Amino acid sequence: MPPDVLLTQDELDFLRAMQANPQLNVRDTLLNVSVKGGPQVRELLMRLASHEQVTIEAHLENQQISFPLQIVEDDFQAAHLELGAPSIYEDGPMLRPWRLSLTQPIVLRDGEGHDSDFWVRDISFKGALLEARHGAKAPARFQLWFTPEGYAPIPLRGSMIRETEHGLFAYRLSQSDARAIESLRQFILQQHRLVHPQLHS
């Protein structure tokens, strides 16, 4: 969508209503999309979504929210278009993923549930800013579990980008599991609702 194209009020209300839907609060739950415009439009969207990544985008204040359009099969093997959890970006000199700065850092845990020496300070769906404690040396790559209170553990895999001037370590996240990506996006969406309630009301 070109940056100068604006949403109509009806489209904006529709996107806000989708975000307010309690189904989006449930982990790994996608929102069913009802497509108006006849079978040709639905067939075209299904064909596009089966071969390419199709998204619905909204520009709100200085944020860009991009919902992936996915094809899922129900219990009767009927295909439906559904929206996944969105990717949220901040507008600015360059578009970058919205980052959640945690008020209290969250420890990363290993596969057995033991605390590591690495704590998440900031997180987005693309990257994380980690703090190393107890004199631990930050690894070039890590594979640990992010366990915010009230959420199922989310596996994270990261590659170091740089060390900051404040002694923190920036990592690029590279999730290989679609469920892990969806879980992280759901967590980011729920936290975004708390930080920016005016965009979700």
MITOR-554042 format. One record per residue (C-alpha): residue number from 1; residue in one letter; x, y, z. Coordinates in pm, 1 decimal. Layout:
   seq   type         xx         yy         zz
   NUM      A          X          Y          Z
...
END
This chain:
   seq   type         xx         yy         zz
     1      M        0.0        0.0        0.0
     2      P      153.6      337.5      -95.9
     3      P      225.6      551.7      212.1
     4      D       -3.3      832.1       89.6
     5      V     -313.6      607.0       74.6
     6      L     -533.2      650.9      381.2
     7      L     -794.4      419.4      523.7
     8      T    -1157.8      523.2      521.8
     9      Q    -1326.6      555.9      860.0
    10      D    -1520.0      232.7      793.1
    11      E    -1195.2       44.4      721.9
    12      L    -1033.2      187.7     1034.5
    13      D    -1337.1       92.2     1246.3
    14      F    -1326.8     -257.9     1095.9
    15      L     -957.9     -306.4     1187.7
    16      R    -1013.8     -173.3     1539.7
    17      A    -1310.9     -407.1     1585.1
    18      M    -1093.8     -701.6     1476.2
    19      Q     -824.4     -606.9     1728.0
    20      A    -1079.8     -576.5     2007.9
    21      N    -1209.8     -926.4     1934.7
    22      P    -1144.4    -1150.0     2239.6
    23      Q    -1032.6    -1429.1     2003.6
    24      L     -709.3    -1237.6     1945.4
    25      N     -633.6    -1268.7     2318.2
    26      V     -615.8    -1646.1     2285.8
    27      R     -277.4    -1784.5     2196.3
    28      D     -253.4    -1942.4     1849.6
    29      T     -607.8    -1834.9     1762.2
    30      L     -664.8    -1671.7     1424.0
    31      L     -952.0    -1448.3     1323.5
    32      N    -1180.3    -1570.4     1044.2
    33      V    -1216.5    -1321.9      758.1
    34      S    -1547.3    -1277.8      582.1
    35      V    -1479.3    -1170.0      224.2
    36      K    -1744.8     -963.7       48.0
    37      G    -1730.7     -904.0     -324.9
    38      G    -1829.9    -1232.5     -476.1
    39      P    -1662.3    -1565.8     -542.2
    40      Q    -1409.4    -1418.4     -788.5
    41      V    -1260.0    -1190.0     -521.6
    42      R    -1249.1    -1471.9     -266.6
    43      E    -1089.5    -1708.9     -520.1
    44      L     -827.5    -1447.2     -612.9
    45      L     -738.7    -1387.5     -246.6
    46      M     -717.6    -1763.0     -182.4
    47      R     -488.9    -1808.6     -484.2
    48      L     -265.0    -1516.8     -379.0
    49      A     -247.4    -1631.0      -15.5
    50      S     -153.0    -1984.0     -122.9
    51      H      147.7    -1860.1     -325.0
    52      E      254.6    -1530.5     -168.9
    53      Q      247.9    -1348.3      162.1
    54      V      -67.5    -1133.8      166.6
    55      T     -120.3     -872.9      437.5
    56      I     -375.8     -615.2      544.3
    57      E     -208.7     -296.2      667.6
    58      A     -330.3       -8.5      880.0
    59      H     -149.3      316.8      958.7
    60      L     -251.4      455.3     1298.0
    61      E      -78.9      760.4     1446.9
    62      N      293.0      679.8     1405.1
    63      Q      238.7      302.4     1389.9
    64      Q      195.1       58.4     1104.7
    65      I       11.3     -264.4     1182.7
    66      S       36.9     -546.0      929.5
    67      F     -192.9     -850.9      958.6
    68      P      -90.4    -1164.5      765.3
    69      L     -371.4    -1325.3      566.4
    70      Q     -348.2    -1704.8      590.5
    71      I     -532.3    -2004.6      452.3
    72      V     -637.9    -2261.4      711.5
    73      E     -844.2    -2578.1      683.3
    74      D    -1127.9    -2656.5      922.2
    75      D    -1224.6    -3002.3     1048.9
    76      F    -1403.3    -3070.6      719.3
    77      Q    -1095.1    -2979.8      509.6
    78      A    -1266.8    -2661.8      388.3
    79      A    -1021.0    -2374.8      334.0
    80      H    -1081.9    -2037.3      499.6
    81      L     -898.7    -1704.9      500.6
    82      E     -794.3    -1594.8      849.0
    83      L     -590.9    -1312.9      998.2
    84      G     -284.9    -1397.6     1204.9
    85      A     -139.0    -1187.1     1485.2
    86      P       -0.6     -865.2     1336.4
    87      S      350.2     -731.7     1296.3
    88      I      367.3     -385.3     1452.4
    89      Y      608.9     -121.5     1324.8
    90      E      702.4      232.8     1427.8
    91      D      704.6      496.6     1154.8
    92      G      999.5      733.6     1148.6
    93      P     1307.7      806.1      938.7
    94      M     1305.9      430.3      879.3
    95      L     1036.8      172.9      947.4
    96      R     1134.8      -52.7     1239.2
    97      P      956.4     -314.5     1449.6
    98      W      781.8     -174.9     1756.3
    99      R      988.4     -256.8     2065.8
   100      L      846.2     -330.6     2408.1
   101      S     1071.3     -196.9     2685.3
   102      L     1010.3     -417.9     2987.1
   103      T      973.3     -241.2     3322.3
   104      Q     1126.7     -549.6     3485.0
   105      P     1372.9     -758.7     3278.6
   106      I     1263.0    -1120.4     3219.1
   107      V     1513.8    -1403.7     3255.3
   108      L     1560.6    -1643.0     2962.8
   109      R     1549.0    -2011.3     3055.9
   110      D     1709.3    -2319.9     2908.0
   111      G     1519.5    -2624.6     2778.2
   112      E     1500.3    -2773.2     3128.9
   113      G     1349.8    -2456.5     3276.3
   114      H     1663.8    -2335.5     3454.9
   115      D     1741.8    -1964.4     3461.6
   116      S     2020.1    -1851.8     3230.1
   117      D     2245.2    -1550.3     3289.1
   118      F     2063.5    -1355.0     3017.3
   119      W     1769.9    -1122.8     3075.6
   120      V     1541.7     -958.5     2816.9
   121      R     1524.9     -578.5     2851.2
   122      D     1351.3     -491.3     2519.2
   123      I     1179.5     -720.0     2269.2
   124      S     1008.9     -696.2     1929.6
   125      F      897.9     -968.9     1692.7
   126      K     1234.5     -929.5     1513.1
   127      G     1488.1     -864.0     1789.0
   128      A     1575.0     -852.7     2156.8
   129      L     1803.3     -645.8     2379.0
   130      L     1966.0     -867.8     2642.8
   131      E     2148.5     -802.1     2966.2
   132      A     2421.2    -1049.6     3071.2
   133      R     2450.6    -1108.3     3447.0
   134      H     2702.1    -1279.2     3677.1
   135      G     2991.2    -1195.1     3444.0
   136      A     2853.2    -1417.3     3167.0
   137      K     2994.9    -1369.9     2818.8
   138      A     2725.9    -1298.0     2562.4
   139      P     2716.3    -1574.6     2297.7
   140      A     2723.3    -1508.9     1924.1
   141      R     2400.3    -1714.0     1906.3
   142      F     2150.1    -1832.8     2163.7
   143      Q     1851.9    -2066.3     2179.8
   144      L     1655.2    -2013.9     2501.8
   145      W     1298.1    -1974.8     2628.0
   146      F     1122.7    -1642.9     2694.0
   147      T      880.8    -1691.7     2984.4
   148      P      677.8    -1380.2     3066.1
   149      E      438.9    -1430.9     3358.2
   150      G       93.3    -1544.6     3249.6
   151      Y      209.5    -1670.3     2907.8
   152      A      320.6    -2007.7     2776.4
   153      P      700.9    -2020.6     2724.1
   154      I      810.4    -1890.0     2383.3
   155      P     1126.2    -2033.5     2221.9
   156      L     1369.7    -1766.1     2101.1
   157      R     1668.8    -1804.4     1870.4
   158      G     1896.2    -1506.9     1826.3
   159      S     2217.1    -1394.8     1656.2
   160      M     2416.4    -1107.8     1806.3
   161      I     2420.8     -784.6     1609.5
   162      R     2620.6     -562.1     1844.7
   163      E     2700.8     -458.6     2198.8
   164      T     2549.2     -126.0     2300.4
   165      E     2734.7      156.4     2474.4
   166      H     2546.8       63.5     2795.5
   167      G     2682.3     -293.2     2796.8
   168      L     2365.5     -457.9     2663.2
   169      F     2355.5     -695.9     2366.8
   170      A     2129.9     -656.0     2062.9
   171      Y     2018.8     -978.7     1894.8
   172      R     1828.4    -1045.1     1573.9
   173      L     1562.3    -1310.4     1632.0
   174      S     1524.1    -1583.7     1372.4
   175      Q     1226.1    -1799.3     1459.5
   176      S     1199.0    -2115.1     1250.0
   177      D      876.4    -2245.5     1403.9
   178      A      553.9    -2081.3     1282.5
   179      R      390.0    -2139.1     1622.7
   180      A      676.7    -1962.4     1799.5
   181      I      645.4    -1666.0     1561.6
   182      E      268.6    -1649.1     1618.4
   183      S      311.3    -1676.6     1997.6
   184      L      565.4    -1394.5     2004.0
   185      R      343.2    -1175.7     1785.3
   186      Q       45.2    -1245.7     2013.0
   187      F      251.6    -1145.2     2318.3
   188      I      370.8     -825.3     2144.2
   189      L       11.2     -744.3     2038.1
   190      Q     -122.3     -784.8     2392.0
   191      Q      155.8     -567.7     2535.1
   192      H       98.2     -308.8     2261.0
   193      R     -267.6     -291.9     2374.3
   194      L     -153.2     -208.2     2727.2
   195      V       97.5       56.5     2613.6
   196      H     -125.8      213.4     2343.9
   197      P     -488.3      158.4     2459.5
   198      Q     -609.4      448.3     2241.6
   199      L     -523.7      245.7     1927.5
   200      H     -720.0      -56.7     2046.8
   201      S    -1034.9      105.6     2188.0
END
